[in-house]
Amino acid sequence: MQSDSQDSLSFWGTNQLMTSKHVRTSCKCSPVVFDPAASGATVPLVDCSRNPPALVDAMIPESRGVRRYVFISHVRSEGLGNDLESSIPYCQLARLRGYVEKLYDDALACVPFWIDTACIPIKKDIRKSALEEITNIVKSADKVLVLDSTLLNIVPESASICLNAVRNSPWKKRVWTIKEGALARSLWFFFSTGPIAWSDILRQTQEGNETPVWANGLPTKPSDVRQGDTFSHSEGLEQDLDLLEKDIENCFGQGKEPLEIPQVSRLEKYKMRAFLRLAYLSLPCMQPLATDDELRRFPRVKDTMREVYMKGSSKGLSFANRILRIVTISEQLEALGVPEDI
């Protein structure tokens, strides 16, 4: 039987246990341990205005309102992931607070944030239900902030530099992070000088402006433009992708109704996740990140999604047949050069 930490590796698609790292290797600060299961929060958020930082609920009981919060999208292996416990070093939390504060004009506001390491329980039996809520948590976030080690070292001198940096980043190569970017209402990337809105990067690129608004130093101020208001989403395809993701979870034995497909190997299941990543990348809001090779694959991906999941076309198609069809196309696309990194 797998331990909770081993099962976590299975979900995230890794084969090595991770623990959170300090901002500097010489730092000896203590970790802050969170207990999302015992917090009683509907959607737990990290509140760094408290000492020590603690979890609060996104729902405000007194007013029945919802707190604004930032969703942290990151590559877990770059220092913030932890498979052993829900803890993050104090130095990392201070850094995260600083990053989040730069997203807002109000210097006095301490906006809470959601990050998987602190807000998803480790125990398998309760982690599943928390993971199922991530899609809604991303969509409800006021902003989604991308933290990627390569981007933090990039000086954003032009929109094209920013775009190429994101296009070649580890963040872009993961299925879960691309999904978070695709579902964001307002997507931001943190570069060496501060956060820049995805909508601003795309607008400056489309206008051919090589001296963007932020070129004279830090971004002048956070933009109020929301990604969803500016760049179209394919709602139908998003719904189909949700169905595909549930099929993959069931295939991995991690869904609500786990189903085993004997004909599908574990390697093929990971190839299905690579297909899912490519499908999220094909959404209009993410397409500018695609390479020429990936762009050529998008028609095949969309045709397959339409064939397997669109209403009417998949009537009577069994779970096994859906999976086998996706596996077949995944292998064909991989042979044509689609990145294997999930």
N, C-alpha and C positions, 0 to 999 in steps of 0.2 A: 504493500500500500504506500502511495506517495505521501510525503509529509506536506504540510501547508506550503512551505517554501519551495519544495520541488514542484508542486502543482502550479505555483506562481510562475515558475520558469516555463512551464508548458504553455501557459496562456500568453505570456509576453514574447514567446518564440526565442528564448535564449537558453544557453546550456551551462551558465555559470552564475553562481549566487553573487548578488551585488549588495554592497553596503554603502551608505551615503559617505561622501568624502568631505573633508574640510576645504574651505576656500583656498587656504595655503597649507602645504604639507607640514609646516612647522607649528600650525595652530593646535592647541590642546583643549579647546573649549568643550564643554559638555554637550551631549546631544539632548534635544528636547523630545521627549517621548509623548506621543499622542495615542489616544484610545478612541477611535471613531465609533466603535461598536457601543461603547459605554457613554458616549457623549449625548445620546438621545436626539441628536440633530437629524432632521430630515435630509438636509444636504449640509454636511460639515464643511466649514471654512476655517482657514488659519487666520487668526486675529493677532497681529504682531504688536498692537497697541497695548496688549496686556503683558504683564511681567510675572512669570514667563509667558511666552506666546501660548495661546490656547485655542481650542476649537469653539466656534460659535455656529449657530444655525443660520442658514440663508433666510429662513422664514423668521420674521420678527413677530413673536407672539402678541405683544401689546397692541400693535397696529394691524396685524395680519398682512403686513406688507412684506416685500422681499428686499434684502440687502443687495446693493450692487456689488459685484465681485469680479475678480479677474481669474481666468482659467490659465494655469501655467502649462504650456505644451513644451515638452522637453524629451530628449533622448536619454533614457534612464541610465545607460551605461556611462554617461558623461559626468557622473558624480552625485546626482540627486536621487537615484534609485536605491531602494533598500528592500531586499527580499526576506530579511530576518525579522524586522520589527518596524512599526510605524514611527520612525524617529528620523530627525534631521538635525545636524549640528547647528548650534546657535549662530555660528558665523554665517552659515548658508541662509538661515532665516533672516538675518540682518541684511544680507545682500539682496534677497528676494523682496524684502520690504522696500529697499531703496529702488529697485527696478520698477516695482508697481507704482510707487509714488511719482515716478517720472512720467507716468501715463496721464496724470491729472494736473490741472492748473491749480487746484486747491491744495496748497502746501500743508494745510492743517488736517486734511483728510487722510485717514489711514484705512485704505480700502482693503478688506480681507481678500484672500485668494484661495483658490482650490488647487491642490497639487496631489497627485495620486499617492505619493509616499506617505503623506500625513492623513489623507482623507479616505483611503480604502483599507478596510481591515485586512489583516494577514490571514486570519482563519478562513479556511476554504468554504465552510458552510455558510458564512455570512458575506464572504467576499463576492460571491457570484451575484447576489442581488445588488451589491454596490456597483459592480462593473456594468450591470444592465442599465444603470441610470446615467452612465457617462455621456451618452448622446444628448440627453435632455440637459445635463449640466453644462455641456459645451454650448448648446444653442441658447441657454438662458443667461450665459455670462455677459457682462457688460463689455468686456474685452477679452480676447485670447492673446496671450503674450508668448511668443516663441523664444526660447532660450537655447541656443546652439553654440558650442564652444568655438566653432570656426567663425561664426558671424560676430561674436564678441571681439574678435581681433580685426575685423574689417572696418576701415575708415570709409564711410559712405560718401565719397566725393561726387558720385553721380548715380542716377537712377539705374543705369545699365550695370554699374558695379554691384549695386545692391541686388538686382535681379539675378545676375550670374552667380553671386555668392549664395543666395538662397537655392538656386537651381542645383548647385554642386554640394550643398550641405548634407550632413548625415540626417538632419531632420526631414529632408525631402524624400529620403530613401526608405522611410518606415511607413508601414500601412497605417498604424494608429495615429501618428502625428499628422500625416497628410489628411486623414479623416477629420481630425480636430481643426485643421486649417480650413478645410472645405465647408465645415458646418458653422464656422465662426460668424457672428454678426459683425464684429469689428476685429480684424486681425492685425497684429503688430509684431515686428521683428526687432530684437534688441541688437544694435550694432555697437561699435566701440564708443560712439559719442552719445548714444541714447536710443530710445525707441522710435521707429518709423512705421507709419501705417502702410499696410499692403496696398490699400487704395491709392495712397500718394505715390508709391513706387510705380504702380501700373499707369497712373495718369501721367506722371512725368515721362515715363518711357514712351507712352503712346504719342505724347506731344513732341518727342524728340528733344526734350530739354536736358542738356548735359550740365546745366548749372541749376540744379533744383533748389527748392526753397530752403533746404537745410544745409546747403553747401558752405555757408559762411560760419559754420560752427555747429552747435547743437540744433536739433530740430527746433524751430521757432516756438512752437507750442503744440500740444496734442491736437490733432485734427478731430473735428466733430463728425466727419463723414463716415458713415457706416458702410462696410463692405457690401452688405445686403441691399443697400439703397442704390449702389452704383453699378455693381456687376451681377449679372443674372445667374441664377441657380437653376439646375434642371430638377425640379421637384419630383417628377416621375421617376427619373433615374435614381435620385436619392432614396426613394421608397423601395425601389428594386434592390439597391445596395444593402438596405437594411435587411431585406429577406435573404440575400446572399450571405451576409454576415451571420445571421442566425443559423443558416445551413452549415456554415463552416464551424461554428461553435458546437453544433450538435455532432458534427463529424469528428471533432476533437474530443467529444464527450464532456463538453463544458456548458452546453445549453440547458434549457429547462427540461427538454426531453432528449437526452443524449441518445444518439443512434449510431451504431457502428456499421461501417461499410467495409466488408472484408476485402473488396477488390482495390481499395484505396490505401496506399502506403502512407506512412508518416511524411515522407518526403513530398509526396503528391499533395498532401494536405497543406504543407507550407507553400507549395507552388500556387495553391488556391488563394492563399493570403497575398501572394505577389500579384495575382490577377485582381484581387480586391483593391489593392493599392493603385494599380493602373487604372481601374475604373473610377476611383475617387479623383485621381489626377486628371481624368478626362472631363470632369465637371468644369463649366466655363470659368469659375472663379480661380481654379487651379491650373488651367491649361497653359498659362504663360510660363509655368515652371517646367513644362515638358521639353525633352530633347526632341530633335527631328525624328529620331528612331521611335520614340514613344508616341509622337503625334501620328506616325504612320500606322500604329497599332490600334489607335482609338476606334476607328470604324468597326474593326473586328470585335473589339470589346463591347461596344454598344449594340452591335447586331446580336451578339451572344446573350447579353442581358435581356434584350427584347425577346429573343426566342425562348429563353428559359423562364423569365419572370413576369413579363407584361401580361396584363389581364387578357384572358381569352386564348393567348398563344400557348400557355403552359397548362391549359385545362387537362387534368388527368395525368400530368407528368409527376411521377413518383419522386420521393426524396432521393432515392438511389440514382435514378436517371438524371435528375438535376445535377447531382454531385459529379457523376461520371462525365456529363457533358462539359461542365466547367473544368474538370481535370484535363480532358482531352484538349480543349482550347488553351488552357494554361501551359501545357507542354508544348504546343505548337508555337505559342507566342514566345516562350522562353528560348526555343530553338532559333527564333528569328532575332534574338538579341535583347529581349526585355531584361532589365536588371533583376538579379535574384534576391537582392537584399530586401528583407521584409521589415 
